Amino acid sequence: MKKANLTNFLIITIIFVIFYVVHLFLSQNDINIYLQFNLSEPIKVLISVMVYILLLVSSVLYASWQVFKKYIKHLRSNHLVKSRNTILISSILVSYLFLTFEVEYYYYFGSIIILYMIYFISLFFYDSYYIKKSQETKVVVNDEVVEKFLALLGGKENIISVSYEYSRLKVELKDIKVVKLKAMKDLGAKGAFVAGNKLQAVIGNNASELENAIKTLLSTS
């Protein structure tokens, strides 16, 4: 996730810095390649802000949503590359507009800081909402449900260890291939995903109850 965040930040920063350096070079060498617009400064500022919000802010929100879906919700289907390309194109267009309108340096660097803030704040809200929703009770824990969970995990002999974290049941398994993820969701798990030989299932705020019930059943002969 850190790598994905860094990549998105670097795209924005590099593009804006390049265009600002070009702006400095043109200004210091008295080179005029600007398109001539008979617009007042307030109109230029208004256009810049509108394009900035329409293109870059929306691109950053889209990118943070894709990062959230891949690294927090663990959804296999995501569009990280598409979101990065969107940020790249939007950054180029907005930076070019800044260059054309000959805006001051603080437009460039202020824009970068604001985008960083929007990115992190949106990730925080996505994550907070997801945690809140996932902690709602999803699975009714009783003997029948526990036995079904064990069966879907491949039986007692397939389980190495069981634990929980927040709303998730975490199980280390000998053979992950025998696990039936879809049937687990049918039992009430909001989500289930594997990494190596470990499984995590989003149970709800009673994940600890299910963990204790499974451990109790495992301890019996």
TAKASUL-V654479 format. One record per residue. RES is the residue in one small letter. PSI is psi as a letter, one per 40 degrees, with the letter a starting at -180 (NA if undefined). OMEGA is omega in radians with two decimals (none if undefined). D_LAST is the distance of its C-alpha to the last C-alpha in Angstrom with 2 decimals. Layout:
res:psi:omega:d_last
RES:PSI:OMEGA:D_LAST
RES:PSI:OMEGA:D_LAST
This chain:
res:psi:omega:d_last
m:d:3.13:42.48
k:d:3.14:44.95
k:d:3.12:46.57
a:d:3.11:47.03
n:d:-3.13:48.58
l:d:3.13:50.85
t:d:3.13:52.01
n:d:3.14:53.02
f:d:-3.10:54.84
l:d:3.12:56.68
i:d:-3.12:57.93
i:d:-3.07:59.50
t:d:-3.10:60.89
i:d:-3.12:62.39
i:d:-3.12:64.11
f:d:3.14:65.58
v:d:3.12:66.74
i:d:-3.12:68.37
f:d:3.10:70.32
y:d:3.09:71.32
v:d:3.08:72.62
v:d:3.10:74.56
h:d:3.12:75.98
l:d:-3.12:77.14
f:d:-3.13:78.68
l:d:-3.11:80.60
s:d:-3.08:81.80
q:d:-3.12:82.98
n:e:3.10:84.79
d:f:3.10:86.27
i:h:-3.09:84.84
n:h:3.06:84.65
i:e:-3.04:82.32
y:i:3.00:81.33
l:i:-3.08:81.80
q:h:3.09:84.32
f:h:3.12:83.13
n:g:-3.08:85.53
l:i:3.08:82.89
s:i:-3.13:82.98
e:d:3.11:80.48
p:d:3.12:78.64
i:d:3.09:78.19
k:d:3.12:76.86
v:d:-3.14:74.36
l:d:3.12:73.29
i:d:-3.13:72.82
s:d:-3.12:70.90
v:d:-3.13:68.50
m:d:3.12:67.96
v:d:3.11:67.29
y:d:-3.13:65.04
i:d:-3.08:62.89
l:d:-3.06:62.97
l:c:-2.97:62.08
l:d:-3.12:60.45
v:d:3.12:58.58
s:d:3.11:57.10
s:d:3.14:56.20
v:d:3.09:54.43
l:d:3.10:52.45
y:d:-3.14:51.47
a:d:3.14:50.46
s:d:3.09:48.31
w:d:3.12:46.59
q:d:3.08:45.78
v:d:3.11:44.41
f:d:-3.10:42.26
k:d:-3.10:40.87
k:d:-2.97:40.03
y:e:3.12:38.73
i:d:3.10:37.32
k:e:3.12:36.30
h:f:3.06:35.42
l:h:-3.10:37.27
r:d:-3.14:38.09
s:h:3.12:41.36
n:i:-3.07:43.86
h:f:-3.12:47.53
l:d:-3.12:47.86
v:d:3.12:50.70
k:d:-3.13:52.49
s:d:3.10:52.25
r:d:3.09:53.66
n:d:3.10:56.51
t:d:3.09:57.21
i:d:-3.13:57.46
l:d:-3.11:59.69
i:d:-3.14:62.10
s:d:3.13:62.23
s:d:3.13:62.90
i:d:-3.11:65.73
l:d:-3.12:67.32
v:d:3.12:67.21
s:d:3.10:68.42
y:d:3.09:71.25
l:d:3.08:72.22
f:d:-3.14:72.30
l:d:-3.13:74.45
t:d:-3.12:76.78
f:e:3.11:77.25
e:f:-3.12:77.76
v:i:3.14:75.41
e:i:-3.08:75.09
y:d:-3.07:72.50
y:e:3.03:70.40
y:d:-3.13:69.60
y:d:-3.03:67.84
f:d:3.04:65.88
g:d:3.12:65.32
s:d:3.13:63.85
i:d:-3.12:61.34
i:d:3.14:60.21
i:d:3.13:59.90
l:d:3.08:57.82
y:d:-3.13:55.43
m:d:3.13:55.04
i:d:-3.13:54.48
y:d:-3.09:51.89
f:d:3.13:49.79
i:d:3.13:50.23
s:d:3.08:49.17
l:d:3.14:46.04
f:d:-3.12:45.25
f:d:3.07:45.69
y:d:-3.09:43.68
d:d:-3.13:40.78
s:d:3.13:41.10
y:d:-3.13:41.20
y:d:3.12:38.18
i:d:3.14:36.10
k:d:-3.13:37.29
k:d:-3.09:36.43
s:d:3.14:33.01
q:e:3.03:32.05
e:i:-3.09:32.64
t:h:-3.13:29.56
k:d:-3.06:28.68
v:h:3.05:25.16
v:h:-3.07:24.14
v:h:3.02:20.65
n:i:-3.06:18.67
d:d:-3.11:15.37
e:d:-3.14:17.06
v:d:3.13:18.45
v:d:3.12:15.32
e:d:3.10:13.61
k:d:3.10:16.96
f:d:3.12:17.18
l:d:3.13:13.99
a:d:-3.14:15.47
l:d:3.10:18.79
l:e:3.12:17.51
g:e:3.12:16.40
g:i:-3.10:12.66
k:d:-3.04:9.89
e:e:-3.12:11.32
n:e:-3.05:14.71
i:h:3.09:14.31
i:d:3.14:15.75
s:i:3.12:16.45
v:h:3.08:17.16
s:a:3.09:20.20
y:i:3.08:23.06
e:h:-3.08:26.83
y:b:-3.08:29.08
s:e:-3.02:28.30
r:h:2.99:26.24
l:h:-3.10:22.58
k:h:-3.07:22.36
v:h:3.03:19.72
e:h:-2.99:20.03
l:i:3.08:18.97
k:d:-3.13:19.20
d:h:-3.07:21.12
i:e:-3.05:22.99
k:d:-3.09:24.71
v:e:-3.11:21.94
v:h:-3.13:21.92
k:g:-3.05:23.79
l:d:-3.10:25.96
k:d:3.14:28.16
a:d:3.10:25.45
m:d:3.09:24.02
k:d:3.11:27.51
d:d:3.11:27.68
l:e:3.11:24.78
g:e:3.11:27.04
a:h:-3.11:26.80
k:d:3.13:30.42
g:i:3.10:30.08
a:h:-3.14:27.78
f:i:-3.08:28.87
v:i:3.04:27.74
a:h:-3.05:29.21
g:b:3.10:28.23
n:f:-3.13:24.47
k:i:3.13:24.02
l:i:3.01:23.93
q:h:3.12:25.38
a:h:3.12:25.33
v:h:-3.04:27.77
i:d:-3.06:25.91
g:a:-3.07:28.36
n:e:3.07:28.66
n:f:3.12:25.15
a:d:3.13:23.49
s:d:3.12:22.03
e:d:3.11:20.50
l:d:3.11:18.76
e:d:3.14:17.65
n:d:-3.14:16.13
a:d:3.12:14.39
i:d:3.12:12.90
k:d:3.12:11.88
t:d:3.14:10.29
l:d:3.12:8.23
l:d:-3.10:7.51
s:e:3.11:6.54
t:i:-3.11:3.76
s:NA:none:0.00
